[in-house]
């Protein structure tokens, strides 16, 4: 289908240049984007309605350049430096006159920043807040957000604590590694497509995704399930399809973290990791997905705060290395899109260089956008001072600012940057989008161990069963949807939640309950940063289940590498995240309501290899029930 205009919105929906296989002929180049191109429909259903536009005429390439160049010509050096800044913004309610509202408007009106990075919030509140900021900005703001698992990655999950009511929000997908487990590139495309549509509906233009890191280090605390897997070719294939889905639906995909963050064991928020491998290894592993993304026409790339001596020749973060950012990415790989730094407030940067000096070095290395500087004014002043001192030329600044302005024009911000907040509920979190997320979740579940051939479970109306949820204390939704589905087959199910601080007396009571149960389901909700967070008590509990021959299944909702910390379990299921669709899919898989088709996109030493996965068909009599 082609994009058709409808009244009520204020931006156009372009598709990115390159050679997207789903784009139709007759598209018009605008900067590095294609405007007015056809969009691919969802897998197995008609496409969702596109975001509406008011101006149906695609701007010509020359018109785009005229606007960008005219705007650039009217900016002072200080305003140009401001255009290179994207400041962090919370999606909370900020009343007029409040301290939070005044701070944001000062950044936009006085500091004249070029964009913002939106954090967590509800879809409508984010749309209203961004509309307010756009109305206050002389030059349209470029808005980014970490939407790796869909718009719901940031715009969903709020819980009203007194009542426990989940407030809903945008569509939340399982993480990239779940897509890798499906082995279906079409689902990566669909995830990107829906992410872009929902992002644009609330006023976000740059979903900072996909993650193109090859996660080949089980001890990586930063990437983990954010990666499609450990196979460079799989990551490249899935990443390129995700890019096409995002950009054919009107947003700017941003691959991260260049030149690769998968083989690290240090959290860049805290310190500087070093990837000490040869350039040949980098070329055959880390760089493979980025080359594929550039070939697919990706519009943005985000740097990694990691040191790669084989490329830089010195122990500096890649973000600050001209050899990596300009020599490799710009010149050898011929990338000409927007180059974003990773967040400049991270310890890997600030602790070694200071916020102001790091901003200058990043620009000198080739960055266009300084993401989340800890002090916007200090970063702006540092860049101005570097130009005055001759460290940076104003022409160098102009190159980046013109690239930023052309990107803004290419997605229609020069003709209108305010979205229709009243239409958010018709475009965000709608059933058609949730259905795609459900398909991803169901096709990603992996059964990698079932010693007693327990699955599929039969269910029993009178059988006592225990569902034990191991979670972080603040994860209020862990186990909620999983238990709801399980209770349909085991009405006498008892649900209990534990964490690392659960008392020994409570664990003793759980052991007694387990011995009285015909089935024990253990759910583990952990992230990459939680490696080592599985408690001794949980390990002992699972070991006792195995020794006493109590029927049990362990399902990991998140970091798959914790399986190596739980060697005694008789049955393992991987469901990748605590998203509602993932919880429901895992429970459905237990009872044979869906087929088990997922395979491991990564290995989990020492027991499980990449590609592992027991394949089971759905039970014929219930295969279509939900």
HUNOR-V535574 format. One record per residue. RES is the residue in three letters. PSI is psi in degrees with one decimal (* if undefined). NEAR is the number of other ideal C-beta (glycine too) atoms within 8 Angstrom. D_CENTER is the distance of its C-alpha to the mean C-alpha in Angstrom with 2 decimals. Layout:
BEGIN
res = (RES | RES)
psi = (PSI | PSI)
near = (NEAR | NEAR)
d_center = (D_CENTER | D_CENTER)
END
This chain:
BEGIN
res = (UNK | UNK | UNK | UNK | UNK | UNK | UNK | UNK | UNK | UNK | UNK | UNK | UNK | UNK | UNK | UNK | UNK | UNK | UNK | UNK | UNK | UNK | UNK | UNK | UNK | UNK | UNK | UNK | UNK | UNK | UNK | UNK | UNK | UNK | UNK | UNK | UNK | UNK | UNK | UNK | UNK | UNK | UNK | UNK | UNK | UNK | UNK | UNK | UNK | UNK | UNK | UNK | UNK | UNK | UNK | UNK | UNK | UNK | UNK | UNK | UNK | UNK | UNK | UNK | UNK | UNK | UNK | UNK | UNK | UNK | UNK | UNK | UNK | UNK | UNK | UNK | UNK | UNK | UNK | UNK | UNK | UNK | UNK | UNK | UNK | UNK | UNK | UNK | UNK | UNK | UNK | UNK | UNK | UNK | UNK | UNK | UNK | UNK | UNK | UNK | UNK | UNK | UNK | UNK | UNK | UNK | UNK | UNK | UNK | UNK | UNK | UNK | UNK | UNK | UNK | UNK | UNK | UNK | UNK | UNK | UNK | UNK | UNK | UNK | UNK | UNK | UNK | UNK | UNK | UNK | UNK | UNK | UNK | UNK | UNK | UNK | UNK | UNK | UNK | UNK | UNK | UNK | UNK | UNK | UNK | UNK | UNK | UNK | UNK | UNK | UNK | UNK | UNK | UNK | UNK | UNK | UNK | UNK | UNK | UNK | UNK | UNK | UNK | UNK | UNK | UNK | UNK | UNK | UNK | UNK | UNK | UNK | UNK | UNK | UNK | UNK | UNK | UNK | UNK | UNK | UNK | UNK | UNK | UNK | UNK | UNK | UNK | UNK | UNK | UNK | UNK | UNK | UNK | UNK | UNK | UNK | UNK | UNK | UNK | UNK | UNK | UNK | UNK | UNK | UNK | UNK | UNK | UNK | UNK | UNK | UNK | UNK | UNK | UNK | UNK | UNK | UNK | UNK | UNK | UNK | UNK | UNK | UNK | UNK | UNK | UNK | UNK | UNK | UNK | UNK | UNK | UNK | UNK | UNK | UNK | UNK | UNK | UNK | UNK | UNK | UNK | UNK | UNK | UNK | UNK | UNK | UNK | UNK | UNK | UNK | UNK | UNK | UNK | UNK | UNK | UNK | UNK | UNK | UNK | UNK | UNK | UNK | UNK | UNK | UNK | UNK | UNK | UNK | UNK | UNK | UNK | UNK | UNK | UNK | UNK | UNK | UNK | UNK | UNK | UNK | UNK | UNK | UNK | UNK | UNK | UNK | UNK | UNK | UNK | UNK | UNK | UNK | UNK | UNK | UNK | UNK | UNK | UNK | UNK | UNK | UNK | UNK | UNK | UNK | UNK | UNK | UNK | UNK | UNK | UNK | UNK | UNK | UNK | UNK | UNK | UNK | UNK | UNK | UNK | UNK | UNK | UNK | UNK | UNK | UNK | UNK | UNK | UNK | UNK | UNK | UNK | UNK | UNK | UNK | UNK | UNK | UNK | UNK | UNK | UNK | UNK | UNK | UNK | UNK | UNK | UNK | UNK | UNK | UNK | UNK | UNK | UNK | UNK | UNK | UNK | UNK | UNK | UNK | UNK | UNK | UNK | UNK | UNK | UNK | UNK | UNK | UNK | UNK | UNK | UNK | UNK | UNK | UNK | UNK | UNK | UNK | UNK | UNK | UNK | UNK | UNK | UNK | UNK | UNK | UNK | UNK | UNK | UNK | UNK | UNK | UNK | UNK | UNK | UNK | UNK | UNK | UNK | UNK | UNK | UNK | UNK | UNK | UNK | UNK | UNK | UNK | UNK | UNK | UNK | UNK | UNK | UNK | UNK | UNK | UNK | UNK | UNK | UNK | UNK | UNK | UNK | UNK | UNK | UNK | UNK | UNK | UNK | UNK | UNK | UNK | UNK | UNK | UNK | UNK | UNK | UNK | UNK | UNK | UNK | UNK | UNK | UNK | UNK | UNK | UNK | UNK | UNK | UNK | UNK | UNK | UNK | UNK | UNK | UNK | UNK | UNK | UNK | UNK | UNK | UNK | UNK | UNK | UNK | UNK | UNK | UNK | UNK | UNK | UNK | UNK | UNK | UNK | UNK | UNK | UNK | UNK | UNK | UNK | UNK | UNK | UNK | UNK | UNK | UNK | UNK | UNK | UNK | UNK | UNK | UNK | UNK | UNK | UNK | UNK | UNK | UNK | UNK | UNK | UNK | UNK | UNK | UNK | UNK | UNK | UNK | UNK | UNK | UNK | UNK | UNK | UNK | UNK | UNK | UNK | UNK | UNK | UNK | UNK | UNK | UNK | UNK | UNK | UNK | UNK | UNK | UNK | UNK | UNK | UNK | UNK | UNK | UNK | UNK | UNK | UNK | UNK | UNK | UNK | UNK | UNK | UNK | UNK | UNK | UNK | UNK | UNK | UNK | UNK | UNK | UNK | UNK | UNK | UNK | UNK | UNK | UNK | UNK | UNK | UNK | UNK | UNK | UNK | UNK | UNK | UNK | UNK | UNK | UNK | UNK | UNK | UNK | UNK | UNK | UNK | UNK | UNK | UNK | UNK | UNK | UNK | UNK | UNK | UNK | UNK | UNK | UNK | UNK | UNK | UNK | UNK | UNK | UNK | UNK | UNK | UNK | UNK | UNK | UNK | UNK | UNK | UNK | UNK | UNK | UNK | UNK | UNK | UNK | UNK | UNK | UNK | UNK | UNK | UNK | UNK | UNK | UNK | UNK | UNK | UNK | UNK | UNK | UNK | UNK | UNK | UNK | UNK)
psi = (154.5 | 157.3 | 121.8 | 137.6 | 144.3 | 148.6 | 153.8 | -7.9 | 174.6 | 25.6 | 156.1 | 165.0 | 95.3 | 174.2 | 152.6 | 151.3 | 173.2 | -144.4 | 62.8 | 128.4 | -20.4 | -8.9 | 144.2 | 158.3 | 160.2 | 7.2 | 149.8 | 125.5 | 137.4 | 103.4 | -126.9 | 20.4 | 162.6 | 129.9 | 142.9 | 20.9 | 161.3 | 151.5 | 146.3 | 146.7 | 163.6 | 161.4 | 117.5 | 15.6 | 167.2 | 149.1 | 146.1 | 155.5 | 135.1 | 161.5 | 133.8 | 156.4 | 159.0 | -34.2 | 108.5 | -11.6 | 118.4 | 131.0 | 143.2 | 166.5 | -42.1 | -38.5 | -41.2 | -44.6 | -38.1 | -45.7 | -48.0 | -44.6 | -37.8 | -42.3 | -45.2 | -42.1 | -24.5 | 1.7 | 140.9 | 169.0 | -40.9 | -41.5 | -34.1 | -45.9 | -37.2 | -36.8 | -23.7 | -0.8 | 135.2 | 112.3 | 153.1 | 138.5 | 131.2 | 148.3 | 22.5 | 170.5 | 123.4 | 94.8 | 150.3 | 129.5 | -11.4 | 161.7 | -41.6 | -42.3 | -40.8 | -37.7 | -44.9 | -44.0 | -28.0 | -41.2 | -40.0 | -47.2 | -38.6 | -47.3 | -19.9 | 48.8 | 158.1 | -16.4 | 177.8 | 157.5 | 114.2 | 132.8 | -151.1 | 151.9 | -178.3 | 152.2 | -48.1 | -40.6 | -40.6 | -44.0 | -44.6 | -43.9 | -44.5 | -36.9 | -41.8 | -43.3 | -40.9 | -40.2 | -26.8 | -8.4 | 131.5 | -37.3 | 134.4 | 140.1 | 141.4 | 125.1 | 125.1 | 164.1 | 149.0 | 100.2 | 47.5 | -35.3 | 42.5 | 172.1 | -25.8 | -11.5 | -29.3 | -23.1 | 40.3 | 160.2 | -2.6 | 136.3 | 130.6 | 106.6 | -44.5 | -34.5 | -15.3 | 12.9 | 126.1 | 126.1 | -1.2 | -168.3 | -148.6 | 171.0 | 125.6 | 124.0 | 159.9 | 162.3 | 173.6 | -39.3 | -27.9 | -40.4 | -41.4 | -36.7 | -27.3 | -31.5 | 17.5 | 101.9 | -31.3 | -32.1 | -30.6 | -41.4 | -46.8 | -39.5 | -44.8 | -40.9 | -48.6 | -37.0 | -45.8 | -44.0 | -43.2 | -35.8 | -50.0 | -33.2 | -30.0 | -1.0 | 15.2 | 131.9 | -23.2 | 92.8 | 117.3 | 77.2 | 155.7 | 163.4 | 118.4 | 12.0 | 140.1 | 109.4 | 83.7 | 16.2 | 107.8 | -22.8 | 9.4 | 117.0 | -9.4 | -41.8 | -73.3 | -127.7 | -4.1 | -18.9 | 154.0 | -19.7 | -163.7 | -1.9 | 116.0 | -37.1 | -38.8 | -44.3 | -41.0 | -45.2 | -50.3 | -41.2 | -43.6 | -39.0 | -39.6 | -43.8 | -47.4 | -40.8 | -42.6 | -49.6 | -24.9 | -3.6 | 16.9 | 7.6 | 172.6 | 108.1 | 146.7 | 108.7 | 140.5 | 153.5 | 110.4 | 136.9 | 18.6 | 130.8 | 10.9 | -29.0 | 55.1 | 151.9 | 12.7 | 138.5 | 118.5 | -16.3 | -20.4 | -35.2 | 175.8 | 113.5 | 153.1 | 125.6 | 99.8 | 74.1 | 170.4 | 161.4 | -31.9 | -43.6 | -44.1 | -42.0 | -32.2 | -11.1 | -76.0 | -39.2 | -13.7 | -50.8 | -33.5 | -38.5 | -40.6 | -39.4 | -41.4 | -41.6 | -30.1 | -2.2 | 28.6 | 139.9 | -17.1 | 150.7 | 138.7 | 140.2 | 165.5 | 136.1 | 60.5 | 151.5 | 127.8 | 83.7 | -30.9 | -25.7 | -42.0 | -24.5 | 2.0 | 158.8 | 62.6 | 155.9 | 142.1 | -32.8 | -31.0 | 15.1 | 111.8 | -33.3 | -34.9 | -51.4 | -41.0 | -53.7 | -48.2 | -57.9 | -50.9 | -47.6 | -55.1 | -38.2 | -6.7 | 40.1 | 127.8 | 19.0 | -163.8 | 132.4 | 110.0 | 139.9 | 159.6 | 174.1 | 125.5 | 2.4 | -3.0 | 152.6 | -32.6 | -21.2 | -58.3 | -37.8 | -28.9 | -26.1 | -18.0 | 149.2 | -44.2 | -50.6 | -37.1 | -38.0 | -44.1 | -45.1 | -36.3 | -43.5 | -43.1 | -33.1 | -24.2 | -0.5 | 143.3 | -37.5 | 127.0 | 110.2 | 126.0 | 55.3 | 139.6 | -25.2 | 101.7 | -47.5 | -40.5 | -39.0 | -42.3 | -47.7 | -37.1 | -40.2 | -42.1 | -44.5 | -36.9 | -35.1 | -44.4 | -35.1 | -5.4 | 3.9 | -34.9 | 143.8 | 154.2 | -27.8 | -37.1 | -41.0 | -43.1 | -38.5 | -46.4 | -43.8 | -39.6 | -39.0 | -40.5 | -46.0 | -38.8 | -36.6 | -41.9 | -43.9 | -40.1 | -23.2 | 16.3 | 10.0 | -23.3 | -17.8 | -6.5 | 127.1 | 1.7 | 130.9 | 163.8 | 99.1 | -25.2 | -18.0 | 0.7 | -43.3 | -16.7 | -9.0 | -18.0 | 130.8 | 21.5 | 158.3 | -36.7 | -36.2 | -41.4 | -33.8 | -39.8 | -42.8 | -38.6 | -42.4 | -41.1 | -47.3 | -45.0 | -38.0 | -7.7 | -12.6 | 131.9 | 125.9 | 114.1 | -0.4 | 133.3 | 73.2 | -36.9 | 7.5 | 51.8 | -31.3 | 143.3 | 147.5 | 150.4 | -32.1 | 151.4 | 125.9 | -27.0 | -6.0 | 132.3 | 134.5 | 150.2 | 131.8 | 113.1 | 121.8 | 114.9 | 120.2 | 169.2 | 148.2 | -30.3 | 4.8 | 84.2 | -18.4 | -4.1 | 124.5 | -14.0 | -54.5 | -34.2 | -49.9 | -34.6 | -42.6 | -43.9 | -37.8 | -20.3 | -31.6 | -24.0 | 81.1 | -24.3 | 15.9 | 133.5 | 125.1 | 133.5 | 143.4 | 137.8 | 164.6 | -169.6 | -19.6 | 5.1 | 136.5 | 158.0 | -33.3 | -39.4 | -39.0 | -38.1 | -41.8 | -36.7 | -36.7 | -40.6 | -42.8 | -40.8 | -40.8 | -23.8 | -0.8 | 147.8 | -19.9 | 136.8 | 125.4 | 120.0 | 121.3 | 130.2 | 114.3 | 99.2 | 154.2 | 178.9 | -37.1 | -8.0 | 9.7 | 128.9 | -3.7 | -8.5 | 122.9 | 158.0 | -36.3 | -39.1 | -44.5 | -44.0 | -38.2 | -46.9 | -38.7 | -40.0 | -36.2 | -44.2 | -42.9 | -34.9 | 2.1 | 32.7 | 129.0 | 128.5 | 155.5 | 131.9 | 124.0 | 126.1 | 119.2 | 78.6 | -131.4 | 108.5 | -21.3 | -11.8 | -12.6 | -31.6 | -17.0 | -5.7 | 65.2 | -13.9 | -13.2 | 143.7 | -22.9 | 135.3 | 136.8 | 139.3 | 127.9 | 0.0 | -31.6 | 166.8 | 12.0 | 150.3 | -43.9 | -34.2 | -40.8 | -44.5 | -37.9 | -42.2 | -44.1 | -40.6 | -37.9 | -35.9 | -32.7 | 10.8 | 19.9 | -19.3 | 153.8 | 151.2 | 109.7 | -6.4 | 151.8 | 150.4 | 121.8 | 3.5 | 157.4 | 153.4 | 94.5 | 148.3 | 0.0 | -35.4 | 130.1 | 157.8 | 136.4 | -8.6 | 148.8 | 119.7 | 123.7 | 125.6 | 134.9 | 162.3 | 152.0 | 128.8 | -38.7 | -14.4 | 9.6 | -24.1 | 2.9 | 149.6 | *)
near = (7 | 8 | 11 | 6 | 8 | 8 | 6 | 7 | 12 | 10 | 15 | 13 | 13 | 15 | 15 | 17 | 7 | 8 | 7 | 14 | 5 | 10 | 11 | 8 | 3 | 5 | 11 | 10 | 8 | 14 | 12 | 11 | 14 | 14 | 13 | 11 | 14 | 9 | 15 | 9 | 7 | 12 | 8 | 3 | 8 | 5 | 10 | 11 | 6 | 12 | 11 | 11 | 14 | 10 | 8 | 6 | 4 | 9 | 11 | 8 | 9 | 6 | 8 | 14 | 10 | 8 | 12 | 14 | 9 | 8 | 11 | 12 | 6 | 5 | 11 | 5 | 10 | 9 | 9 | 14 | 13 | 13 | 14 | 15 | 16 | 14 | 12 | 7 | 11 | 9 | 13 | 7 | 4 | 9 | 6 | 4 | 5 | 8 | 5 | 9 | 11 | 9 | 8 | 12 | 11 | 9 | 12 | 13 | 9 | 6 | 12 | 13 | 14 | 14 | 12 | 15 | 15 | 13 | 10 | 8 | 13 | 10 | 17 | 10 | 11 | 15 | 14 | 9 | 12 | 16 | 12 | 9 | 14 | 12 | 7 | 8 | 12 | 3 | 11 | 9 | 15 | 14 | 13 | 16 | 14 | 9 | 14 | 12 | 12 | 14 | 22 | 15 | 12 | 14 | 16 | 13 | 9 | 9 | 10 | 8 | 6 | 4 | 5 | 8 | 6 | 9 | 8 | 5 | 14 | 14 | 16 | 15 | 17 | 15 | 12 | 14 | 17 | 16 | 17 | 15 | 18 | 12 | 7 | 8 | 8 | 8 | 14 | 17 | 14 | 13 | 16 | 19 | 15 | 19 | 17 | 15 | 15 | 18 | 14 | 16 | 14 | 17 | 14 | 16 | 12 | 13 | 18 | 12 | 14 | 17 | 14 | 15 | 16 | 17 | 14 | 7 | 9 | 9 | 7 | 14 | 10 | 12 | 12 | 13 | 14 | 13 | 17 | 14 | 14 | 11 | 9 | 11 | 7 | 12 | 17 | 14 | 11 | 15 | 17 | 13 | 13 | 16 | 17 | 15 | 18 | 17 | 19 | 15 | 16 | 15 | 15 | 15 | 17 | 16 | 16 | 16 | 13 | 14 | 13 | 18 | 14 | 14 | 12 | 13 | 7 | 9 | 8 | 17 | 7 | 7 | 9 | 13 | 13 | 9 | 12 | 5 | 8 | 6 | 7 | 6 | 9 | 16 | 7 | 8 | 12 | 14 | 12 | 13 | 15 | 16 | 10 | 12 | 17 | 12 | 9 | 12 | 13 | 16 | 13 | 14 | 17 | 14 | 18 | 16 | 14 | 16 | 12 | 15 | 10 | 9 | 13 | 13 | 5 | 6 | 6 | 8 | 14 | 17 | 15 | 12 | 14 | 9 | 10 | 16 | 16 | 11 | 10 | 12 | 16 | 12 | 8 | 6 | 11 | 7 | 10 | 6 | 12 | 14 | 15 | 16 | 13 | 14 | 8 | 17 | 9 | 11 | 10 | 14 | 15 | 12 | 7 | 7 | 8 | 6 | 14 | 11 | 9 | 14 | 15 | 14 | 10 | 14 | 16 | 12 | 13 | 11 | 14 | 10 | 16 | 13 | 13 | 10 | 14 | 8 | 8 | 12 | 7 | 12 | 16 | 13 | 9 | 12 | 15 | 11 | 9 | 12 | 13 | 6 | 6 | 6 | 7 | 12 | 7 | 9 | 6 | 10 | 16 | 10 | 8 | 13 | 14 | 11 | 12 | 15 | 14 | 13 | 16 | 13 | 15 | 13 | 14 | 13 | 13 | 9 | 10 | 9 | 10 | 8 | 15 | 9 | 9 | 5 | 12 | 14 | 8 | 6 | 12 | 15 | 14 | 10 | 5 | 9 | 14 | 11 | 9 | 15 | 17 | 11 | 10 | 17 | 18 | 11 | 12 | 16 | 16 | 13 | 16 | 12 | 10 | 11 | 6 | 7 | 5 | 9 | 13 | 9 | 10 | 5 | 8 | 8 | 7 | 4 | 9 | 8 | 14 | 14 | 15 | 14 | 14 | 14 | 12 | 10 | 6 | 4 | 9 | 8 | 11 | 13 | 14 | 10 | 11 | 16 | 13 | 9 | 11 | 14 | 9 | 7 | 9 | 12 | 6 | 9 | 11 | 10 | 8 | 10 | 10 | 13 | 10 | 5 | 5 | 9 | 6 | 6 | 6 | 9 | 13 | 8 | 8 | 13 | 10 | 8 | 11 | 14 | 8 | 6 | 12 | 7 | 11 | 13 | 13 | 15 | 15 | 14 | 13 | 14 | 8 | 13 | 7 | 12 | 11 | 5 | 8 | 12 | 10 | 5 | 10 | 13 | 12 | 9 | 14 | 14 | 9 | 10 | 15 | 11 | 7 | 7 | 5 | 9 | 8 | 14 | 13 | 13 | 15 | 14 | 16 | 15 | 12 | 13 | 10 | 14 | 13 | 11 | 8 | 13 | 6 | 10 | 14 | 12 | 14 | 13 | 15 | 15 | 15 | 15 | 12 | 11 | 13 | 8 | 14 | 16 | 16 | 13 | 15 | 15 | 14 | 12 | 16 | 14 | 12 | 14 | 11 | 11 | 8 | 13 | 8 | 13 | 10 | 17 | 13 | 13 | 9 | 11 | 7 | 3 | 7 | 10 | 6 | 10 | 6 | 9 | 13 | 8 | 7 | 10 | 7 | 10 | 10 | 5 | 4 | 10 | 12 | 4 | 5 | 4)
d_center = (27.23 | 27.40 | 25.89 | 28.60 | 29.13 | 29.58 | 30.64 | 28.58 | 25.71 | 25.74 | 23.57 | 23.74 | 21.27 | 21.54 | 20.21 | 19.57 | 22.45 | 22.94 | 24.14 | 21.76 | 23.68 | 23.25 | 24.44 | 28.03 | 30.85 | 31.99 | 28.82 | 29.61 | 28.06 | 26.94 | 25.86 | 23.22 | 22.20 | 24.07 | 25.12 | 26.40 | 25.32 | 25.14 | 22.01 | 21.63 | 21.96 | 19.89 | 20.93 | 24.22 | 24.46 | 25.22 | 22.54 | 21.46 | 23.25 | 21.82 | 21.26 | 24.82 | 26.39 | 29.66 | 30.52 | 30.73 | 32.19 | 29.78 | 30.68 | 32.32 | 31.21 | 34.13 | 33.43 | 29.88 | 31.35 | 34.09 | 31.84 | 29.67 | 32.80 | 34.76 | 32.11 | 31.88 | 35.67 | 35.86 | 33.63 | 35.14 | 33.84 | 32.44 | 30.64 | 29.26 | 27.89 | 26.40 | 24.60 | 22.74 | 21.31 | 18.12 | 18.67 | 16.62 | 17.34 | 17.18 | 16.99 | 20.14 | 23.49 | 25.44 | 29.04 | 31.06 | 32.88 | 30.63 | 29.74 | 26.02 | 26.86 | 29.44 | 27.21 | 24.62 | 27.42 | 29.11 | 26.16 | 26.11 | 29.88 | 31.36 | 28.86 | 27.78 | 24.22 | 22.40 | 19.16 | 17.03 | 13.58 | 13.10 | 12.31 | 12.78 | 15.43 | 16.82 | 16.51 | 20.15 | 20.46 | 17.64 | 19.40 | 22.74 | 21.76 | 20.28 | 23.40 | 25.55 | 24.04 | 24.27 | 27.86 | 28.71 | 27.44 | 29.98 | 27.41 | 24.39 | 21.27 | 18.10 | 15.24 | 11.68 | 8.80 | 5.38 | 4.13 | 1.14 | 4.36 | 6.53 | 8.49 | 9.50 | 6.62 | 8.90 | 11.87 | 13.12 | 14.80 | 17.76 | 20.89 | 24.44 | 25.83 | 29.54 | 29.11 | 25.94 | 24.91 | 21.26 | 20.76 | 18.23 | 15.92 | 13.34 | 12.29 | 9.98 | 9.22 | 9.57 | 7.07 | 7.64 | 10.91 | 12.17 | 12.08 | 13.95 | 16.33 | 17.26 | 18.35 | 18.08 | 16.70 | 17.54 | 14.94 | 12.21 | 13.99 | 14.18 | 10.55 | 10.11 | 13.36 | 12.82 | 9.58 | 11.87 | 14.86 | 13.66 | 12.20 | 15.57 | 17.51 | 16.73 | 17.12 | 13.71 | 14.10 | 11.36 | 7.71 | 6.69 | 5.45 | 6.55 | 7.02 | 10.78 | 12.16 | 14.77 | 14.79 | 18.58 | 19.30 | 19.38 | 19.84 | 16.63 | 15.55 | 12.42 | 10.54 | 11.96 | 10.11 | 6.85 | 9.40 | 11.13 | 14.26 | 17.24 | 18.94 | 18.47 | 19.68 | 17.35 | 14.27 | 16.05 | 16.88 | 13.60 | 11.87 | 14.80 | 14.72 | 11.15 | 12.41 | 15.51 | 14.07 | 12.23 | 15.31 | 17.98 | 16.80 | 17.21 | 14.17 | 13.55 | 10.94 | 10.29 | 10.31 | 9.98 | 11.92 | 15.32 | 17.66 | 15.73 | 14.59 | 15.03 | 18.67 | 18.68 | 20.02 | 19.76 | 17.16 | 16.99 | 16.90 | 20.40 | 21.97 | 21.97 | 21.25 | 23.52 | 22.90 | 26.56 | 26.77 | 28.70 | 27.69 | 28.62 | 26.13 | 23.34 | 24.46 | 24.43 | 21.17 | 18.63 | 19.50 | 19.66 | 16.11 | 16.36 | 19.77 | 18.64 | 15.99 | 18.77 | 21.13 | 18.93 | 19.18 | 15.78 | 16.22 | 14.37 | 13.76 | 12.74 | 15.21 | 15.27 | 17.62 | 19.35 | 22.94 | 23.90 | 27.71 | 28.33 | 26.74 | 27.58 | 30.91 | 30.42 | 28.38 | 26.17 | 22.39 | 21.25 | 20.07 | 23.79 | 25.30 | 26.98 | 27.58 | 23.89 | 22.49 | 25.59 | 27.66 | 25.08 | 22.22 | 24.35 | 27.65 | 27.34 | 24.12 | 25.10 | 21.81 | 22.78 | 19.65 | 18.15 | 17.63 | 15.54 | 16.17 | 13.65 | 14.64 | 18.40 | 19.12 | 18.14 | 21.15 | 20.97 | 21.96 | 23.95 | 26.01 | 27.26 | 27.78 | 27.59 | 25.46 | 28.01 | 28.91 | 25.34 | 24.67 | 27.79 | 26.99 | 23.51 | 25.21 | 27.97 | 25.58 | 24.20 | 21.29 | 21.32 | 19.10 | 19.38 | 16.24 | 17.09 | 20.58 | 22.22 | 25.23 | 24.90 | 28.68 | 29.21 | 26.78 | 28.52 | 31.91 | 31.11 | 30.24 | 33.39 | 35.41 | 34.18 | 35.37 | 38.67 | 39.16 | 38.49 | 35.46 | 33.39 | 34.99 | 34.42 | 33.94 | 30.90 | 29.46 | 30.49 | 28.64 | 25.25 | 26.08 | 27.37 | 24.19 | 22.21 | 24.82 | 24.85 | 21.13 | 21.80 | 24.78 | 23.14 | 20.93 | 24.01 | 23.60 | 27.17 | 28.56 | 26.71 | 23.62 | 24.21 | 22.65 | 24.68 | 23.55 | 25.96 | 24.09 | 20.68 | 21.74 | 22.78 | 19.48 | 16.73 | 16.34 | 19.38 | 20.74 | 20.22 | 16.43 | 16.51 | 18.81 | 16.39 | 13.84 | 17.01 | 17.99 | 14.83 | 15.39 | 19.10 | 19.05 | 16.78 | 19.12 | 21.09 | 24.58 | 25.58 | 28.71 | 31.34 | 34.64 | 36.64 | 35.23 | 34.32 | 31.91 | 32.10 | 33.38 | 36.29 | 35.92 | 39.03 | 40.06 | 42.18 | 40.38 | 39.06 | 35.45 | 33.17 | 29.39 | 28.28 | 24.82 | 23.86 | 21.21 | 20.42 | 22.89 | 20.47 | 18.59 | 20.85 | 19.37 | 19.48 | 22.08 | 22.92 | 22.08 | 22.94 | 26.33 | 27.00 | 26.87 | 28.82 | 31.43 | 32.35 | 33.87 | 34.89 | 36.22 | 37.47 | 34.07 | 33.84 | 30.42 | 30.07 | 27.26 | 27.59 | 25.91 | 27.11 | 29.68 | 31.32 | 35.06 | 37.17 | 39.25 | 36.31 | 35.45 | 39.12 | 39.05 | 36.04 | 37.93 | 40.89 | 38.81 | 37.26 | 40.79 | 41.80 | 38.94 | 39.01 | 35.25 | 32.66 | 28.92 | 26.87 | 23.16 | 21.17 | 18.00 | 16.73 | 13.69 | 13.91 | 15.57 | 17.98 | 19.68 | 23.31 | 22.75 | 24.40 | 27.82 | 31.20 | 32.21 | 29.51 | 30.51 | 34.15 | 33.56 | 32.05 | 34.85 | 37.44 | 36.11 | 36.57 | 40.01 | 41.29 | 40.09 | 38.21 | 36.04 | 32.40 | 28.85 | 25.98 | 22.50 | 19.51 | 16.47 | 14.00 | 15.16 | 17.54 | 19.52 | 21.25 | 23.39 | 25.46 | 26.31 | 27.59 | 30.08 | 32.54 | 30.72 | 32.43 | 29.47 | 25.73 | 22.96 | 19.25 | 16.84 | 13.53 | 12.41 | 14.37 | 13.06 | 16.30 | 16.14 | 15.74 | 18.62 | 20.76 | 20.19 | 21.24 | 24.28 | 25.23 | 25.12 | 27.52 | 30.11 | 29.84 | 28.66 | 26.15 | 26.64 | 24.93 | 23.70 | 20.64 | 21.14 | 19.73 | 17.51 | 18.43 | 21.68 | 22.45 | 25.65 | 28.44 | 28.61 | 25.90 | 25.34 | 22.60 | 23.51 | 24.98 | 24.96 | 27.92 | 28.11 | 29.75 | 30.66 | 30.41 | 33.63 | 35.47 | 36.70 | 33.36 | 30.85 | 30.24 | 30.24 | 27.25)
END
